[in-house]
Amino acid sequence: MARADTYVGTDKDVNGGMTTIGKLVRDAWVFGLLPETETCAGWNLGRMDLLLDEVSEEWDKYGCMVSSLPADLRERHDRIHTAAIERAKQAGWAGEKETDDES
């Protein structure tokens, strides 16, 4: 199966956006690297890779831990990711794939 050359956007992503790229985009929103209106639709892999570098640099400042984020970023993270989880659940995502190997 051929891969798409560009990303479909967080709003059209599979599993209600609960994908690695969807999480990357939401984390970019958390850190203010992108406006929350930017879904990254039409972005190519190279552009996503650059965004990954930027987001990783921000996470590194906090030891890659939500609990280490300053209060304003932690609250933004909670708001953005909680809303995304709710949207994904409404779209039929249940999260089992992500947690099947944890039992």
Secondary structure per residue as TSV (DSSP state, phi and psi in degrees):
chain	resnum	aa	ss	phi	psi
A	1	M	-	360.0	131.8
A	2	A	-	-76.0	142.0
A	3	R	-	-86.6	149.8
A	4	A	-	-69.9	147.6
A	5	D	S	-79.7	-19.5
A	6	T	B	-135.4	159.0
A	7	Y	-	-79.2	144.0
A	8	V	-	-79.2	-20.9
A	9	G	-	109.8	149.8
A	10	T	T	-61.1	-30.2
A	11	D	T	-77.6	-14.4
A	12	K	T	-120.3	4.2
A	13	D	S	-68.6	155.5
A	14	V	G	-65.7	160.0
A	15	N	G	55.5	34.1
A	16	G	G	63.6	24.5
A	17	G	G	87.4	8.6
A	18	M	-	-87.1	62.6
A	19	T	S	-125.2	170.4
A	20	T	H	-59.4	-43.3
A	21	I	H	-70.9	-38.7
A	22	G	H	-58.7	-43.5
A	23	K	H	-64.5	-40.2
A	24	L	H	-58.5	-46.2
A	25	V	H	-62.8	-45.3
A	26	R	H	-62.7	-38.9
A	27	D	H	-65.0	-35.2
A	28	A	H	-63.4	-36.4
A	29	W	H	-63.6	-44.8
A	30	V	H	-55.5	-46.0
A	31	F	T	-84.5	1.8
A	32	G	T	73.7	18.3
A	33	L	S	-77.7	-25.3
A	34	L	S	-137.0	148.9
A	35	P	-	-70.1	151.4
A	36	E	T	-65.3	-10.6
A	37	T	T	-85.3	-10.4
A	38	E	-	-84.1	112.3
A	39	T	-	-91.0	-11.3
A	40	C	-	70.3	18.1
A	41	A	T	-59.2	132.7
A	42	G	T	87.4	-3.6
A	43	W	-	-72.9	140.9
A	44	N	B	-90.7	172.0
A	45	L	H	-60.6	-37.6
A	46	G	H	-62.1	-42.7
A	47	R	H	-67.3	-38.9
A	48	M	H	-65.0	-37.9
A	49	D	H	-63.3	-39.7
A	50	L	H	-64.2	-40.5
A	51	L	H	-64.1	-40.3
A	52	L	H	-58.7	-43.0
A	53	D	H	-60.6	-43.5
A	54	E	H	-65.8	-44.8
A	55	V	H	-65.7	-42.1
A	56	S	H	-61.3	-39.8
A	57	E	H	-61.2	-40.6
A	58	E	H	-67.4	-46.0
A	59	W	H	-61.3	-36.9
A	60	D	H	-59.1	-30.8
A	61	K	T	-63.2	-23.0
A	62	Y	T	-118.9	20.9
A	63	G	T	63.9	23.3
A	64	C	T	58.3	30.4
A	65	M	-	-125.0	126.2
A	66	V	G	-57.3	-39.3
A	67	S	G	-64.3	-17.6
A	68	S	G	-92.2	-6.1
A	69	L	S	-67.9	146.8
A	70	P	-	-61.7	157.7
A	71	A	H	-51.5	-43.7
A	72	D	H	-65.5	-40.8
A	73	L	H	-72.4	-37.0
A	74	R	H	-63.0	-42.0
A	75	E	H	-66.0	-40.5
A	76	R	H	-65.4	-42.4
A	77	H	H	-58.6	-47.5
A	78	D	H	-61.5	-45.9
A	79	R	H	-61.8	-48.8
A	80	I	H	-66.8	-48.4
A	81	H	H	-74.7	-34.0
A	82	T	H	-64.0	-44.2
A	83	A	H	-63.0	-39.5
A	84	A	H	-65.4	-40.1
A	85	I	H	-64.4	-42.8
A	86	E	H	-62.4	-44.2
A	87	R	H	-62.0	-41.8
A	88	A	H	-65.1	-41.7
A	89	K	H	-62.1	-40.8
A	90	Q	H	-64.6	-27.1
A	91	A	T	-87.0	2.5
A	92	G	T	104.2	-3.0
A	93	W	-	-74.0	137.9
A	94	A	-	-121.3	-15.6
A	95	G	-	88.9	-1.7
A	96	E	H	-59.9	-38.6
A	97	K	H	-58.8	-37.0
A	98	E	H	-75.2	-21.3
A	99	T	H	-119.6	1.8
A	100	D	G	-55.6	-36.4
A	101	D	G	-89.7	8.2
A	102	E	G	-94.4	-3.1
A	103	S	-	-94.6	360.0
